[in-house]
Amino acid sequence: MAQITLDNLAHSYLADPKGPDDFALKELNHVWEDGAAYALLGSSGCGKSTLLNIISGLLRPSQGRILFDGQDMTDAPTAERNIAQVFQFPVVYDTMTVRENLAFPLRNRGRPEAYVAERVAEIAAMIGMEHMLDRKARGLTADAKQKISLGRGMVRKDVNALLFDEPLTVIDPHMKWELRTQLKKLHHDFGHTMIYVTHDQTEALTFADKVVVMYDGRVVQIGTPDELFERPEHTFVGYFIGSPGMNLLPAEVAGAEARIPGGTVPLAGHYGTPQGRLQLGIRPEHLRLSDADGLPVTIRRIEDVGRHRIVRADLAGHELNIIAPEDQPLGEGMNRVVVDPARVSIYADDWRVTAA
């Protein structure tokens, strides 16, 4: 395992970048703790895979350094970094059996055959392929081949880091949950440094100790799943995390009040007079429908998702999502919404403003 340091790191695919907009990965300084499990989360094209490929050595950064346990590895080839990487689509040896595919990384490093056999059996059980060990990889389904790729990535115990680039894309949905659980168990048992790239918030939040949220080539927040939900530092984090995501409304803020479409709401802290493009953020879970208090809304439709109901409403021409508990009555008079001041976030030019 290794501590991975990203020092003034940035990357552009252009030969002569002129400014920040020319960089696919904007300047980044961060230390990935030894033995931690991270998820890189963001929409397609935000720089996740670029960063992963720099860590693995498949790509040299345009700027900055990458260090493993303090040693500069910026120019070191992939083989010297002692990293296992699993890609989005399966990479297997079709002419080999499942057993031979899983054993290959160990045999390539001269491990004793008894150890190889023991470890292959453990990994085969983990990925549910014990009964297929002597089958050729050729002809297997795409998800079976991807399980082999996952197994081959996990078979070595001595790697500095395990990197996963959206590895469950082609996996059957029922199997995804099981494999994520096995990856978490692997991390718990062996303490590998793990970095998992995904655009799926469920995968990220259920897998990682800390989630690294990326937007437009930039890391906008690193935190635990709870921190990302309760205290999003950027509007993208608020919007991207949660289902539905955070409501964002244009606002005018003065002291401990915010004027938003439909009226004025109190704030839990004093914000002074922040400048820039201001927005009030409130999660659907922290809004309450009422027949007496709050701001007037027009309910467009109600979606029952079992555990709760999602109320799609209109607040002075702006879409508003409200989550109502399953046991809460929603009568015709429930056409006002109450905002919990303690749960409000204020943003200036997309970044969270701290109250005094």
C-alpha positions as CSV (number, residue, x, y, z in Angstrom):
1,M,0.0,0.0,0.0
2,A,1.1,3.6,-0.5
3,Q,0.3,7.2,0.3
4,I,-0.2,8.9,-3.0
5,T,0.5,12.7,-3.2
6,L,-0.7,14.9,-6.1
7,D,1.6,17.9,-6.1
8,N,0.5,20.9,-8.3
9,L,-0.9,18.4,-10.7
10,A,-2.7,19.4,-13.9
11,H,-3.1,18.0,-17.4
12,S,-4.1,19.3,-20.9
13,Y,-4.4,17.2,-24.0
14,L,-3.3,20.3,-26.0
15,A,0.3,20.8,-26.9
16,D,0.3,24.5,-25.9
17,P,-2.5,25.2,-23.4
18,K,-3.2,28.9,-23.1
19,G,-5.4,29.0,-20.0
20,P,-7.4,27.0,-17.4
21,D,-10.1,26.2,-20.0
22,D,-7.6,24.3,-22.0
23,F,-6.9,21.8,-19.1
24,A,-8.9,18.6,-18.8
25,L,-7.6,18.3,-15.3
26,K,-7.2,21.6,-13.5
27,E,-4.5,22.2,-10.8
28,L,-4.8,19.8,-7.9
29,N,-3.0,19.3,-4.6
30,H,-4.0,16.4,-2.5
31,V,-2.8,13.5,-0.4
32,W,-4.5,10.1,-0.8
33,E,-4.1,8.4,2.5
34,D,-2.4,5.0,2.7
35,G,-5.0,2.3,3.0
36,A,-8.1,4.5,2.4
37,A,-10.9,3.8,-0.1
38,Y,-11.8,6.7,-2.3
39,A,-14.4,7.2,-5.0
40,L,-13.9,9.7,-7.9
41,L,-17.4,10.8,-8.7
42,G,-18.7,13.1,-11.4
43,S,-20.4,13.2,-14.8
44,S,-18.8,12.1,-18.0
45,G,-15.9,14.3,-19.2
46,C,-15.1,15.8,-15.8
47,G,-11.6,14.5,-15.6
48,K,-12.0,11.3,-13.5
49,S,-10.3,8.9,-15.9
50,T,-7.6,11.4,-16.8
51,L,-6.6,11.6,-13.1
52,L,-6.8,7.8,-12.7
53,N,-4.6,7.3,-15.7
54,I,-2.0,9.8,-14.4
55,I,-1.9,7.9,-11.1
56,S,-1.4,4.5,-12.9
57,G,1.3,5.9,-15.2
58,L,-0.7,5.5,-18.5
59,L,-0.6,9.3,-18.8
60,R,2.1,11.8,-17.9
61,P,0.8,15.1,-16.5
62,S,1.4,18.3,-18.2
63,Q,2.2,19.9,-14.9
64,G,3.2,18.9,-11.4
65,R,4.3,15.6,-9.8
66,I,2.9,12.4,-8.4
67,L,4.6,10.8,-5.4
68,F,4.2,7.3,-3.8
69,D,5.3,7.4,-0.2
70,G,7.3,10.5,-0.9
71,Q,9.1,9.1,-3.9
72,D,8.6,11.0,-7.2
73,M,7.0,8.6,-9.7
74,T,5.9,11.2,-12.3
75,D,8.1,9.6,-15.0
76,A,8.0,6.0,-13.7
77,P,6.4,3.4,-16.0
78,T,3.3,1.6,-14.9
79,A,5.2,-1.6,-14.0
80,E,7.3,0.2,-11.5
81,R,4.3,1.7,-9.7
82,N,3.1,-1.7,-8.6
83,I,-0.5,-0.9,-9.3
84,A,-3.5,-3.0,-10.3
85,Q,-6.0,-1.3,-12.6
86,V,-9.4,-2.6,-13.7
87,F,-10.9,-0.8,-16.7
88,Q,-14.5,-0.1,-17.7
89,F,-14.6,-2.9,-20.3
90,P,-13.1,-6.4,-19.8
91,V,-9.4,-7.1,-20.6
92,V,-8.8,-10.8,-20.5
93,Y,-6.7,-13.4,-22.3
94,D,-9.2,-15.3,-24.4
95,T,-7.0,-18.3,-25.1
96,M,-6.5,-18.9,-21.3
97,T,-8.9,-20.5,-18.9
98,V,-10.5,-18.5,-16.1
99,R,-8.0,-20.1,-13.7
100,E,-5.0,-19.1,-15.9
101,N,-6.3,-15.6,-16.2
102,L,-6.6,-15.2,-12.5
103,A,-3.2,-16.8,-11.8
104,F,-1.3,-14.8,-14.5
105,P,-0.3,-11.8,-12.3
106,L,1.0,-14.1,-9.6
107,R,2.9,-16.4,-11.9
108,N,4.3,-13.4,-13.7
109,R,6.0,-12.5,-10.4
110,G,7.2,-16.0,-9.6
111,R,4.9,-16.8,-6.7
112,P,4.9,-20.5,-5.5
113,E,2.3,-22.6,-7.3
114,A,0.7,-23.6,-3.9
115,Y,0.2,-20.0,-3.1
116,V,-1.1,-19.3,-6.6
117,A,-3.7,-22.1,-6.3
118,E,-4.9,-20.9,-2.9
119,R,-5.2,-17.3,-3.9
120,V,-7.0,-18.1,-7.2
121,A,-9.5,-20.3,-5.3
122,E,-10.2,-17.4,-2.9
123,I,-10.7,-14.8,-5.6
124,A,-12.8,-17.2,-7.7
125,A,-15.2,-17.7,-4.8
126,M,-15.3,-13.9,-4.3
127,I,-16.4,-13.2,-7.9
128,G,-18.7,-16.3,-8.0
129,M,-16.7,-18.2,-10.7
130,E,-15.5,-21.3,-8.8
131,H,-17.5,-23.5,-11.2
132,M,-16.0,-21.9,-14.3
133,L,-12.2,-22.1,-13.5
134,D,-11.4,-24.5,-16.3
135,R,-13.4,-22.8,-19.0
136,K,-11.7,-20.7,-21.7
137,A,-12.4,-17.0,-21.4
138,R,-13.3,-17.0,-25.1
139,G,-17.1,-17.3,-25.5
140,L,-17.9,-16.1,-21.9
141,T,-20.4,-13.2,-21.6
142,A,-19.2,-9.6,-21.2
143,D,-20.1,-9.5,-17.5
144,A,-18.3,-12.8,-16.8
145,K,-15.2,-11.5,-18.5
146,Q,-15.4,-8.3,-16.5
147,K,-15.5,-10.4,-13.3
148,I,-12.3,-12.1,-14.4
149,S,-10.8,-8.6,-14.9
150,L,-11.9,-7.7,-11.4
151,G,-10.5,-10.9,-10.0
152,R,-7.2,-10.4,-11.7
153,G,-7.0,-6.9,-10.3
154,M,-7.7,-8.2,-6.8
155,V,-5.5,-11.3,-6.8
156,R,-2.3,-9.6,-5.6
157,K,-2.1,-8.6,-2.0
158,D,1.1,-6.5,-2.3
159,V,0.0,-3.8,-4.7
160,N,0.5,-0.1,-3.8
161,A,-3.0,0.7,-5.0
162,L,-6.1,-0.8,-6.7
163,L,-7.6,1.4,-9.3
164,F,-11.1,0.8,-10.7
165,D,-12.3,2.8,-13.8
166,E,-16.1,2.3,-13.8
167,P,-15.6,-1.5,-13.5
168,L,-19.2,-2.5,-13.1
169,T,-20.6,-0.9,-16.3
170,V,-21.2,-4.2,-18.0
171,I,-22.0,-6.2,-14.9
172,D,-25.6,-7.5,-14.4
173,P,-27.4,-5.2,-12.0
174,H,-28.1,-7.9,-9.5
175,M,-24.4,-8.8,-9.4
176,K,-23.3,-5.1,-8.9
177,W,-24.3,-4.9,-5.3
178,E,-22.6,-8.2,-4.5
179,L,-19.3,-7.2,-6.2
180,R,-19.3,-3.8,-4.4
181,T,-19.8,-5.6,-1.1
182,Q,-16.9,-7.9,-2.0
183,L,-14.7,-4.9,-2.8
184,K,-15.5,-3.4,0.5
185,K,-14.6,-6.7,2.2
186,L,-11.3,-6.9,0.3
187,H,-10.5,-3.4,1.5
188,H,-11.4,-4.2,5.1
189,D,-9.4,-7.4,5.1
190,F,-6.2,-6.2,3.3
191,G,-6.2,-2.4,3.6
192,H,-5.3,-1.7,0.0
193,T,-5.4,1.9,-1.1
194,M,-8.4,1.9,-3.5
195,I,-9.5,4.5,-5.9
196,Y,-12.9,3.8,-7.7
197,V,-14.0,6.0,-10.6
198,T,-17.8,6.2,-11.2
199,H,-20.5,8.5,-12.3
200,D,-23.0,6.6,-10.2
201,Q,-23.6,8.2,-6.8
202,T,-24.9,5.0,-5.3
203,E,-21.7,3.1,-6.2
204,A,-19.5,6.0,-4.8
205,L,-21.4,6.5,-1.5
206,T,-21.7,2.7,-0.7
207,F,-18.1,1.9,-1.6
208,A,-15.8,4.8,-0.4
209,D,-14.6,6.1,2.9
210,K,-14.2,9.5,1.2
211,V,-15.8,10.7,-2.1
212,V,-13.9,13.0,-4.4
213,V,-16.4,15.0,-6.4
214,M,-15.2,16.4,-9.7
215,Y,-16.8,19.0,-12.0
216,D,-15.3,20.5,-15.1
217,G,-11.8,19.1,-14.5
218,R,-11.7,20.4,-10.9
219,V,-12.1,18.7,-7.5
220,V,-15.0,20.7,-5.9
221,Q,-15.2,18.7,-2.7
222,I,-13.7,15.7,-0.8
223,G,-15.7,14.3,2.0
224,T,-17.6,11.5,3.6
225,P,-21.0,10.6,2.1
226,D,-22.6,12.4,5.1
227,E,-20.5,15.5,4.6
228,L,-21.4,15.7,0.9
229,F,-25.1,15.3,1.6
230,E,-25.4,17.6,4.6
231,R,-22.8,20.3,3.7
232,P,-22.2,20.5,-0.1
233,E,-19.5,23.0,-0.8
234,H,-20.4,23.6,-4.4
235,T,-23.8,23.7,-6.1
236,F,-22.8,20.8,-8.3
237,V,-22.3,18.6,-5.2
238,G,-25.7,19.6,-4.0
239,Y,-27.3,18.9,-7.3
240,F,-25.4,15.6,-8.1
241,I,-25.7,14.0,-4.7
242,G,-29.2,13.0,-3.6
243,S,-32.3,11.8,-5.5
244,P,-33.7,14.3,-6.2
245,G,-30.8,16.6,-5.8
246,M,-30.7,19.9,-3.9
247,N,-33.2,22.6,-4.8
248,L,-31.3,25.7,-6.0
249,L,-33.2,29.0,-6.1
250,P,-32.0,32.5,-7.1
251,A,-31.7,34.6,-3.9
252,E,-31.0,38.1,-2.5
253,V,-29.3,37.8,0.9
254,A,-29.0,40.4,3.6
255,G,-27.9,39.4,7.1
256,A,-30.1,36.6,8.4
257,E,-32.7,36.7,5.6
258,A,-32.9,35.5,2.0
259,R,-35.4,36.7,-0.5
260,I,-36.3,34.0,-3.0
261,P,-39.0,33.6,-5.6
262,G,-42.3,33.5,-3.6
263,G,-41.2,35.3,-0.5
264,T,-38.6,35.7,2.2
265,V,-37.1,33.0,4.4
266,P,-35.1,33.3,7.7
267,L,-31.6,32.0,7.8
268,A,-29.9,30.3,10.8
269,G,-26.8,32.5,10.6
270,H,-25.8,36.0,9.6
271,Y,-24.3,36.3,6.0
272,G,-23.8,40.0,5.7
273,T,-24.2,41.1,2.1
274,P,-22.4,38.5,-0.1
275,Q,-21.6,39.4,-3.6
276,G,-21.9,37.5,-6.9
277,R,-24.6,35.3,-8.3
278,L,-26.4,34.1,-5.2
279,Q,-28.5,31.0,-4.7
280,L,-30.2,29.4,-1.8
281,G,-29.9,25.6,-1.6
282,I,-32.2,23.4,0.3
283,R,-32.6,19.6,0.0
284,P,-36.1,18.1,-0.7
285,E,-35.8,16.2,2.6
286,H,-35.6,19.5,4.5
287,L,-38.8,21.0,3.1
288,R,-42.2,20.5,4.7
289,L,-45.7,20.9,3.2
290,S,-48.2,22.8,5.2
291,D,-51.8,24.0,4.9
292,A,-51.1,27.2,6.9
293,D,-47.5,28.3,7.1
294,G,-44.7,28.9,4.6
295,L,-44.4,30.0,0.9
296,P,-47.3,29.3,-1.6
297,V,-46.6,26.5,-4.1
298,T,-48.5,24.8,-6.8
299,I,-48.2,21.0,-6.7
300,R,-47.8,19.6,-10.2
301,R,-47.6,15.9,-9.4
302,I,-46.8,13.4,-6.7
303,E,-44.5,10.3,-7.3
304,D,-44.8,7.5,-4.8
305,V,-41.5,5.6,-4.6
306,G,-42.4,3.4,-1.7
307,R,-40.4,4.7,1.3
308,H,-41.6,8.3,0.6
309,R,-43.3,10.5,-1.9
310,I,-41.6,13.0,-4.2
311,V,-43.7,16.1,-4.6
312,R,-43.0,18.1,-7.8
313,A,-44.1,21.6,-7.2
314,D,-43.8,25.1,-8.6
315,L,-42.6,28.0,-6.5
316,A,-43.2,31.4,-8.3
317,G,-42.2,29.9,-11.6
318,H,-39.3,27.8,-10.3
319,E,-39.3,24.0,-10.0
320,L,-39.2,22.7,-6.4
321,N,-38.9,19.1,-5.2
322,I,-40.2,18.1,-1.8
323,I,-39.9,14.7,-0.1
324,A,-42.9,13.9,2.0
325,P,-42.9,10.9,4.4
326,E,-45.1,8.0,3.3
327,D,-47.4,8.5,6.4
328,Q,-47.9,12.3,5.9
329,P,-51.4,13.2,4.6
330,L,-51.3,15.3,1.4
331,G,-54.7,17.0,1.3
332,E,-55.9,19.6,-1.1
333,G,-55.0,22.4,1.3
334,M,-51.4,21.4,1.5
335,N,-50.2,24.1,-0.8
336,R,-47.5,25.9,1.2
337,V,-44.0,24.9,1.9
338,V,-41.9,25.5,5.1
339,V,-38.1,25.9,4.8
340,D,-35.9,24.7,7.7
341,P,-33.5,27.6,8.3
342,A,-30.9,25.3,9.9
343,R,-30.7,23.2,6.7
344,V,-30.3,26.1,4.2
345,S,-27.0,26.7,2.3
346,I,-26.1,30.0,0.6
347,Y,-23.9,30.0,-2.5
348,A,-22.1,32.8,-4.3
349,D,-21.0,31.9,-7.8
350,D,-21.6,28.2,-7.0
351,W,-19.4,28.1,-3.9
352,R,-20.8,27.8,-0.4
353,V,-20.8,31.0,1.8
354,T,-20.0,30.6,5.5
355,A,-22.3,32.4,7.9
356,A,-20.7,34.6,10.6
